[in-house]
Amino acid sequence: MVSKQEHVEQLILDTAAKLFEKYGYNNVRISDITKDIGMTTGFFYYHFRSKEQILQMIYENYISGAAEAVREIYEMGNLSAEEKLNLLIKRHCKGIRDNHAHVSVFFREYRNLSEEAIKIIQEKNSDYLKHIVKIIEQGVEEGLFKEDVNPKMVSLAIIGMCNWIYQWFKEGGGKSIDEVGETFYRLVTSGLLK
């Protein structure tokens, strides 16, 4: 169960992400965030030290959640690599749809992170990539995927393809997120499967 404090902090993060997405990180002040929520600046500082902390938390929360989801999929011992890949691609696409403002900030505001924050994000991003690579390697070991594939290159291609939907996907725009995920899955496996 989410505590009241966690709920308020998530509300602040969501509001900040929405404003950062719309106006850009550098154009949003803490007073803009508090005004949008209807709280005082003092209330904001009770929960967060700075706007920089908010930005770092948006990054850390997104990549931590994504890395955890991929790790969980990788550890599903009852699924083949092909089934894991299907689940991974579809969850990735849905995660971008469901967290659009956070994802937009994630891809647009990197230059505003501190060096310390960048190191943390890179470590978590590396963990995320590692588990996708392991799924591709599992598929090769299972004899499902071609032996001559480069697992890291395929993994980076999957990430790039799925990530880019934040730029163009619109709910009700012709294809559902499930259809997009299925199309991506078929595209990837058409090059991987034996």
N, C-alpha and C positions, 0 to 999 in steps of 0.2 A: 504494500500500500504506500502511496506517495504522501509524504508529509506536506503540511501547509507551506513550509519553507521551500521545499523542493518544487512545489507547484508554482509558487511566486517566482522563484529563480528561473524556472522553465519559461514562464510567461515573459520575464524580462529578456531572456535569450531569444525567444521567438519574435518578440517585438523588435528587438535590435536587429535580428537577421532580416526581418521584413523591411526595415528602414534602410539598412546597409545595402540591401539588394536594390531598392528603389532609388536611393539618392547617392550611394557610394559611402564607404566607411568614413572618409575624410570630411564629408559634408554633413554628418550626423553628430549632434552634440548629445551629451547625457540628458540635458533638459528636453530634447526632442523625444527621447525614449520614455522618460518619465511622464511627459505631457500626453503621449499617445496612450499610456496605460492608465493615467489618472492618479499618479503617485507623486510624492515629493522627492526631491533630489536626495534628501537625507535617508529616505527609505531605500533608495537605490544603493547608497553607500553602506547601508546595513548589510546588504547582500553581496555587493561587488566592490572591489577596490578602484576599478577604472574601466574605461571603455576598451582599453587594450586587453584587460582580463576577459571581457565579454568576447572579443574577437578570438582570442586564444581558445576559450571554452567552446565556441562554435566549431572551431577546427577539431579540437580534441574529441569532442562528443561525436562528431560525424565520423571521423576516421576510426575511433575506438569502436563505435557501433558496427561499422562496416567490417572491420578486422575480426571482431567477435563473431559476426554472422558467418563469415567465410570459414573461420576456424571451426565453428559448429557444423557447418555443412561438410567440411573435410573429414571431421571425426565421425560422421554417420557411417558406421561400419556395415550397415545393411544395404547401402546403396552402391551401385557401380559408379565409376568415374563419369560415365555419360549421364546418369541420373543426377549426380552431384552438380555437373556442369549446367544442366537444364535448370535446376533449382537455383544455383548461383546467379545465372544470368537474369532469371525472372525476378529474383529478390532484389538484385542490384537495381534493375529498372524501376521496380516498385518503390524502393527506398529513395531513389532520386525524385520520383513523382511526389511521394509523401512528405519529403523534406526539401521542397524546391528552393525556398528562400535560403536555408542553411547551405545547400549545395551550391547555389549561385555565389554566395559569399565565399565559400570554400575555394571556388575556382577563380574568383575575381580579385580577392583582397589579400592574396599571399604576400605581396610586397610590403604590407603593413604589419606583418608579424615581426616580433623580436627574433634575434638569432637563436636565443634559447628556445623559444616556441617552435621555430623551424626545425631544430634538432629533434624535439619531441615528436612533431608531426611526421618527420622523415622516418623515425624509428617505427612508428605505428603503421605508416604506409608500407614500409618494408615487410612488416609482419603480414599485412594484408596480401601483398603480392606473393609472398612465400607460400601461402596456403593455396592460392590459385595455381601456382606452379606445381605444387604437390598433387593437386587434382589431375592436372594434365599428365604428369609423370605416372600417376596411378593408372590412367587410361592406357598409356603406352605399355606398362607392365602387365595389365590385364589383357593385352592384345586387342583392345578396342580401337585405339588410336594408332595412326601411322608412326613407325619408329623414327622416321627422319624429321619429325617436327621439333622445333626449338620451343620447349615449354615456356621459357621466360618470354620469348617474343609473342607467342600465342596469348599468354596471360596479359601482357601489356596491350595487345590489340583488343582483347575482350574488355579490359578496363576502359580504354579510350573510346571504344564504340558505345559502351553503355553510359559512360559519363557524359558524352556529348548530348544525350537526349535532354539534358537540362536546358539546352539552347533552343530546341525546336518542338519538344513534345507538349501538346495541349490536350487536356481532357476534353473529349467530345470533338476532337479535330479529325475524325475519320477512322483512326485505329485506336483500340484500347491499349492500355499498358500491357495487358496479357498478350495481345496480338503482336506488339512490338517485341516483347521478350521472346515469344515463340519464333518470330522472324529472325532475331539475332541468334537464337540457339541453333536454328536450322542453317544459318549462314556459317556459323563457326563449325558445326559438326560436319557440314558438307566438305570441309577441307581437312578435317581431322580423322573421321571414321575410315576404317579400312574398307 
